[in-house]
């Protein structure tokens, strides 16, 4: 593949990632931060009661800065990094995963990323707000979450490879069903064998926990939906709208 064209895709992926990160930032701020504030209030009330009304520590970073500058930095940096990685995956996948155009390929990659990188791990190890979770297990929970991400990605790649190899014998539709069923079965086994954690306090409101987890899911869904739409538009302009030989070289896979 032409290196200049891959670089053009990479730049567009990072641009799309920044814009999608800004959209996710808006959702996180207006939908999620109120849930975080409510959870922090519960955590502070517990700490206040445990220390008999004292023992409060001075904040190194104010809550206002965390909810604005810190949140914006995290999501925008995440957008740039993930957008660049997704663009490289797109450069490899275009023309190799079926007869899909630039926008459809971008949508498929964004949807697959949302499913494998977030939804599958989220169903096993959902996000917790402040005041939920044992501090002594945070390292183990974090490790297991990223292990679930890695397993999900590997199983998804394996499902795609198996589906492509079965397609000549079973047809595309049946091969896709078999590969998807295998992916679901393998994920189910991972769910069954990996340890679970039930560390939600009895006095923590179930509605607040539910709203917080839905807000984190909404942030990721907004990011990946926005990325798929924006990156698809940018790549279609690059690959279809008269960019000549370089565009044709990108659209034609090597090997």
N, C-alpha and C positions, 0 to 999 in steps of 0.2 A: 504494500500500500504506500502511496506517495506520502513522504514525511511531512511536506508542507500541508497537505490536506488533513492529515491526522492532527497536526498542530492547530489547524483551523477548527476542527471539531472540539479539541481540548479547550480552546478559548471560549467557544460557544457553550460548552458544558459548564465552565466556571461562571460565565455570565448568567446562564439559566439558573445555576445553583444559587447565586447571590440573590436574584430576583425571587426565586422560590423560598429562600431563607427569609427574605423580608416579609413575604406573605405568611409564612409560618410564625414569624415574630409577632405579627399582628394578632394571629389566633392565640398564641401563647400568652400574650399580654392581656388581651381582653377576655379570654375564656379561662385561662389556667391560673393566672396570678392570684385571683380572688380565692381560689381553692388552696393555693399555697399559703396565703396569708391566714386563712382560717385554720389550717393545720398547724402553722407556727404558733398561733394564739393558744391552741390546745397544748402544744409542746411546752410553751412558756408557763402555762398554768400548772402543768405537772411539775416542772422544774421549781416553780415558786413554792408549791406545796411541799415538795421533797426537801427543800432547804429552809423551810419554816419562814418563808418570806424574804430570804436573803440569798446571797451567793450568785447573783446575776453577773455575768461577764460582759465586758464592753465589747461591742461588735467591731471586728477588724474592718469589715466592709459593710456599709449601711444597707438596710433592706431595700431602700430606694435605688441605690446603685446596683444591687443584685437584680432587681426587677426591670431595670432599664438598660444601662450600659453593659452589665454582665451578661444579661440575656441576649442582647443584640449581638455582642461580640461572639458569643457561643454559637448562635444560629447562623450568623453570616460566615464565620470561619468554617463551620460544618458544611454550609452550602457550597462554598468554594471547593473544599476538599472532596466532598462526595460528588459534586458536579463534575469535577475533573476525572474522577475514577469512573463514573458512569459513562462519560464521553469515550473513554478508552474501551470500555466494554462494548459500547455502541459501535465503535470503529471496527471491532472484531466481529460483532454479531451481524452487522448489516449485510444482507444477502446470504447469510449462512443458516438462518433459522426459519426460512420460508420466503415465499414471494410477497414480502411486505414492503410498503413504501417507507420513506424516511419518518413520517409522522407515526405510522403504525408501529414501526420498530421502536421508536422512542417511547411510545405509550406502553408497549409490552415490557421493555426494560424497566421503566419506572414502576409498573405494576408488580413485576417480579421482585424488584428491590424492596418495595413496601412489604410484600408478603414474606420474603425470606429474611430480610434484615430486621424487620420490626414485628410484624404480626405473629409469626410463628414463635419467636422467643417471648413475645409479650404474653401469649396465652399460657405459657409455662411460668414465666417470671415477670408478672406485671409490675409496672412502676409503682413505687410507694411514695406518699407525701411525707413531709416532716412529721415526727411523732409516731410513725409506723415503722416497725422493724427493729431488731435487736442490733445495737452498734457492734456487738462482738461477732456478728455473722456477716457484716457488710462486705468484707473481703471475699468470703466464700460465695455470697450471693452474686457479687460482681463477676467473679471468675466463672461461675456456672452460667450466668447470662451470656457472656461472650462465648462460652463453649457452645451454648445453644445456637447462637448466631452462626458460628463456624459450621456446626453440624447442619443447620438449615441450608446454608450456602452450598456445602458439599453435596447434600442430598438433592438439592435442586439441579445442580450441574449433572449429577449422575442420572437424574430423571430425564433430562434433556437428551443426554447421550443414548440412554436406553430407548427412548422414544424414537430417535432418528434411526437407530439400528433395527428396530422392529417395524418401522414404517413400510419397507418394501414387502414384508411378508403379511402384515396385518392391515395395511392401509393407514393413512394419517390419523383418521378419527379414532380407530381402535387402539393404535399405538399410543396416542395421546392419553386415552382413558387408562390403559395399562400403566403407563409411566406415572400418571397422576395418582393412581391408586397405590402404586409402590411408594411414592413420596409420602402420602398420607399415612400408610402403614408404618414406614420407617420413623416418621416424626412421632407417631403414637407410641412406638416402642421407646423412643428417647424420653418422651414425657413420663412413661411408666417407670423407667429405670433410674432417671436422674432424681436426686432428692428434691423435696418440696419444702416450702417454708410457710408456716401459719403464725405470723408474728403481729397480727393486728390486735390491738388492745380491745378489751370488751367495751370500754367506754368511748371508743373512737366511733364517730357517727358513720354508719354504713353508707349513707347517702353522700357524704363528703368524699369518702374513699372512691365510690363509684364515679362521681363527677370528676374527681382528679384524674382517674385512669382514663375516662372518656376524653378528657381534655388533652392528655398526652397522645392518645390515638388520633385525635383531630389534628394536632400539630403535625404529626408525621404524615397523615393522609394529605393534608394541605400542601406540605412540602413536595411530596412525590407526585401528586396530581399537577401542581404548578410546574414542577420541573419537566414532567412528561410533555405537557402542552407547550411550554416555552421552548424547550430544547427541540421538540419536534418541528415547531415553526421555524426556528433558526436553521436547523439542518436541512429542511426542505428548501429554504431559500439558497443555501449553499450548494446543495446537490442537484437541484432541479432547475433553478432559475437562472440558467445561462452561465454557469461557471466553467464551462468548457471541459477540456481534457482532464483537469485535476478532479473535477466532480465525478466524471465517469470512472476515474481510477479508484476513487473512494467507494463508489457504488458497486464495483466489481471485486468480489473477494479473491484473495490469493490462496491457491492450494485447495 
